[in-house]
Amino acid sequence: MEEAQVSPKLKLLVADDHHLVREGLKLALREIDPEVIVIEADTLGKAIDAYRTHGYFDLVLLDLTMPGNSGMSVLEGFEQSCPEARVVVISASYDLQTVQAAVRRGVLGFIPKLSGKDALISAVRFILAGGIYVPLEAMMAMPEEDRPAHAGNRGPGAVTVSQTPRDVGLTTRQIEVLRQLLEGKSNKQICREMNLAMGTVKGHVAAILVALKVSSRAEAIAAAMKMGWAPLLANGHDA
């Protein structure tokens, strides 16, 4: 079998039966890559046809509710027809049973529709970088054996959140500062956002560097991304 050729531009298939949802996803995805190629489908059949017609996709963002289909039958139907697809579930429902079932089928991510735009963007970036994204509250409720493996068979270097910011000793204030660092804000901007003195912010940044065992802001951001914290922090979690 010939190896699929990766397009130099990000190419995604968005399968959702609601036009407004697809438009919102496209706007968010353009913040990841302004030249992103987005192919749309509003039924399971059209999603399968689009995948077969257009060839390689970096990711398939798949809703679990489609006309005539719902729940895991959508995922099962798509993967049976397109077994090589790199699928990320986008769903309004993310109860533990559904998330577990999707993870067992090897999806690269499960992103709730209730996630804010920043959380969605962070999650997609994390997945494109080789991670497997699962909502923190769902993952922590899973038995250890059901959680995605640190290095899965759906891509090299796949990682999950094995430790949370609190696990490494960060306080609520320090977690908020780290969230601002991940958003690319300077110490001065963090001072304004959090109404803190410059010395206090510098102290929090220093504590973050120590906790993450790094020596610079850039290294702290890289470490947080590697540990899978970006999506959960963007979604407002501080666990």
ROBA-840019 format. One record per residue: x, y, z of N, C-alpha, C in turn. Coordinates in steps of 0.1 Angstrom, whole numbers, plus 2048, in hexadecimal, padded with zeros to 3 digits. Example, Ala and Ser with C-alpha at 12.3 -4.5 7.8 and 13.67 -1.06 7.14 Angstrom:
<nodes>
8847C784E87B7D384E8847DF84E 8807EA8478897F584788180084F 
</nodes>
This chain:
<nodes>
8097F480080080080080980C800 8068167F780E8237F780B82B803 81583280881383A81480C847810 80284B8187FA857815803863815 80186C80C80987880B802883813 80A88981C8048948248048A181D 7F98A781C7F88B58158008BF81D 8078C881780E8D381E8048DC826 7F88DC8227EE8E48297E68DA831 7E18DF83D7D98D78467CC8D483E 7C88C783E7BC8C38377B38BB840 7A78C084379E8BA84C7918B7846 78B8AC84B77D8A98477748AC854 76A8B58527618B885D7538B285A 74F8A88627428A285F7398A586B 72F8AD8687258B18727198B686B 70D8B28707018B58696FC8C386B 7028CB8736FE8D98757088E386E 7028EB86670A8F485E7118FE867 70B90387171190D87A71D907882 71B8FA8867278F488D7338F2883 7308EE87773B8ED86D7428FA86B 73A90586A73F912868748917873 74391488074B91788B75890F88C 7579038897648FB88876D90087E 76990487277190986877891686D 77191F87377792B878782928882 77F91E88B78991B89579691488F 79390C88579E90587E7A790E877 7A29198727AA92386A7B392A874 7B192A8817BB93088A7C792688C 7C591A8887D09108897D891187C 7D19128717D89148647CE91C85B 7D29298587C99318507C692B842 7CF92283D7CD91C8307C790E831 7C190B83C7BC8FD83E7B28FA834 7B28EE82F7A88E982579E8E182D 7928E582D7878DF83477D8D982B 77B8CC82B7708C68237658C382C 7588C682974D8C48317448B982D 73D8B38377338A98347288AA83F 71C8A883B7118A984570A89C848 70E89184270988484571587A845 71286F84B71D86484C72186083E 71785E83571A859828722863820 71F87082172787B81B73587B820 73687982D74487983474C86E82E 74786282D74E85782775285A819 74885F81174B86280375686D802 75587780A75F88280A76D87C80D 76E87481777B86E81B78186680F 77885E80977D8567FE78185E7F1 77A8697EF77C8717E478887A7E5 78A8807F179588A7F27A28847F7 7A28777FB7AF8717FF7B387580D 7C087780F7C587981C7C0885823 7BC8848307B888F8397C188E845 7C689984A7CD8998567C5895862 7B88998627AF89586D7A1895867 79888D86D78A88D86A783890877 77C89C8777748A088376689B881 76289188975688A88674C88B892 74089188F73589289872F88489A 72A8818A67248748A87158748A6 70F87F8A170187F89E6FF884890 6FA87B8876F887E8796EA879875 6E487F86B6D787A8666D786B864 6CE86586B6CD85686A6D784E872 6E08558786EA84E8806ED85688D 6F184F8986F58568A46FD84D8AC 7058548B570D84D8BE7198458B8 71D83A8BE7288338B972682D8AB 71A82C8A671782689971D82F88E 71E83C891724846888733843886 73A84289274883F89274B83288C 74382889074681A88B74481A87B 739820877736820868741827860 74683386675183A85F75E83285F 76182C86A76E82586B76E818863 76381286276280685A76480984B 76081584776281983976F81F836 77482684178182D83F78A82A84B 78F81E84C7968198577A382085A 7A982684F7B682D8517B483C856 7A88408577A584E85B7AA852869 7AF85E86A7B38638777A786B87D 79F86588679286A88A793871897 78D87D89878B8848A577B8868A6 7768818B17688838B37658918B9 75B8978B37558A48B87478A18BC 7448A28C973789E8CD7318A78D8 7248A88D771C8B08E271B8A78EE 71C89A8ED71C8918F972988B8FB 72E88C90773B88590A73A87E917 73087691972F86D92573A863924 73D85E930749855931748849928 73C84392773A83791F73E83A910 73984590B73B8498FD74A84B8FB 75085390475E856903767849903 76484190C76B83490D76A82C901 75E82B8FB75B8238EF7638298E3 7638368E276B83C8D777A83A8D9 77F83C8E578D83A8E779182C8E4 7898228E878C8148E578D8118D6 7858198CE7858188BF79181F8B9 7998268C17A682C8BD7A583A8B7 79A8428BB79A8508B77A58578BC 7A98628B57B486A8BA7B08758C4 7A38778C579F8818CE7908818D0 78B8868DB77C8878DD77A8958E3 77589E8DB7748AD8DE7658B08E0 7618B48EC7538B88EE7508C58E7 7448C58E17408D18DA73E8DD8E4 73D8DB8F073C8E58FA7498EC8FD 7548E68F87618EC8FA7618FA8F3 7689038F976A9108F37739108E7 77491A8E077C91B8D478B9188D7 79091E8E179E91D8E57A190E8E9 7989088F079A8FA8F479A8F18E7 7918F48DE7908EC8D279D8ED8CA 7A28FA8C87AE8FC8C17BA8F58C8 7BB8F68D57C68EF8DC7C58E08DA 7B98DB8DB7B78CC8DA7BB8C88CC 7B78CF8C17BB8CB8B47CA8CC8B2 7D08D78B77DE8D88B57E58CD8BD 7E08C98C87E68BE8D07E68B18C8 7DA8AE8C27D88A28BB7E18A28AE 7E28AD8A77EB8AE89B7F98AC89F 7FD8B08AB80B8AE8B080E8A08B4 8038978B48068898B87FF8848C4 7F788D8CB7F18898D77E38838D5 7DE87E8E07D08798E07C88818EA 7BE8888E67B78918EF7AA88B8F4 7A988A90179C886907799890912 78C89491478989E91E78E89892C 7948A193379B89D940792896949 78589C94B77C895954778887950 77788594377487893E78086E940 78C87393D79786A93E79A86694C 79987095579C86D963791863969 78586296377B85996877D84B962 78684995878883C95179183395A 78E82695A79881D9607A581F959 7B081C95F7BE81E95A7BF81794D 7BA80B94C7BC8039407B5808934 7AB8119367A381692B7A8823926 7B282992D7B78369287C083491C 7C083E9137C983D9087D783B90C 7DE8339047EC8309087F583C906 80083C90D80A84790B80F8488FD 81183D8F781583D8E880C8338E1 8028398DB7F88308D57FC82B8C7 7F38238C17F681E8B47F08268A9 7EB8328AC7E583A8A27EE84689E 7FB8458A380485089F80F8508A9 81C8548A58278548AD82685F8B8 82B85C8C482C8668CE81F86A8D4 8148638D28078668D88088678E7 8038718ED8038738FC7F6876901 7F487490E7E98789157ED87F922 7E38849297E788B9367E9881940 7F687E9447F987494E7FA87B95C 7FD88895B7FE8919677F689E965 7F08A396F7E98B096D7F28BB973 7EF8C79717F78D29777F88D1986 7ED8CD98C7ED8CC99B7F68C099F 7F78B69978008AB99B80E8AF99C 8128B99958208BD9968228C99A0 8178CC9A78188D69B28148E49AE 80E8E69A380A8F499F7FE8F89A7 7FE9059AC7F290A9B27E890F9A8 7DC9139AD7D29199A47D792599C 7DE92E9A47E493A99E7EE936993 7F792D99780292998D7FC922981 7F191B9827EB9159777E591F96E 7DF92A9747D993596C7E493C964 7F093E96B7FB94496480093C959 80192E95B8059259507FB926945 7EE9279487E492893D7E7935935 7EB93F93B7EE94C9347FB94A92C 80494393181194192A80E93991D 80592F91E8019279127FA930908 7F493B90C7ED9449037F794E8FD 80494D90180E9558FB80F963901 80996590D80997291481697591B 81A98191B826986922823987931 82E98993982C98B94882399894A 8269A294281E9AE9438109AC941 80D9A59367FF9A29337F899993E 8009909437FA98794E7F799095A 80099A95D7FD9A39687F09AA967 7ED9AE95B7E09B59587D59AC959 7D69A09537CB9969537C7992961 7D198F9697CF9899767D0993982 7D29A097E7D39AB9887DD9A8993 7E99A498E7F49A09978009A9995 8089AA99F8159B299E81F9AA995 8289B198F8329AB98683A9A198E 83E9A499A84699B9A283F98E9A6 83198F9A88299839AB82997A99E 827980993826978986833971984 83E97998684B97398484E96798D 84996899984A95E9A384295199F 83695499A82E948995835941989 83A94998084194497484D93B979 85494198286093998785C92C98E 85192C99584C92099B847916991 84291B98683E91297B84A90B975 85591397286190D96D867903975 86690598286C8FB98C8638EE98C 8568F098C84D8E498C84E8DC980 8518E39748528DB9678608D7964 86A8DB96D8788D896B87D8DD95E 87A8EA95B87F8F094F8858FE953 88B90594A89391194D88E91D945 88391C93D87F927936870926933 86993293085B93292D858929921 86192991785F92190B85F91290E 86890E91786990091B85D8FC923 85890692C84C90393484090192B 83E9099208339079178348FA910 8418F790B8438EA9048408DE90D 8448DF91A8418D49248328D3926 82B8DE92781C8DD92A8158D791E 81A8DB9128148D59068178C6905 8238C29088278B490881F8AB911 81B8B191D8148AA9278058AB925 8018B191A7F38B19167EA8BB91E 7F08C59247E98CF92C7E28DA924 7E78DD9187E18E89117D28E890F 7CC8DD90A7BE8DC9087B68DE915 7BB8D79207B38D892C7B48E6933 7C08EC9327C18FA9377B990492F 7B99029227B190B9197A290991C 79E8FD9217908FA92478C8FE932 79690593979390A947795900952 79B8F494F79E8EA95A7AB8EE961 7AB8EB96E7B88EE9767BB8E197E 7B58D697B7B78CA9837C68C5983 
</nodes>
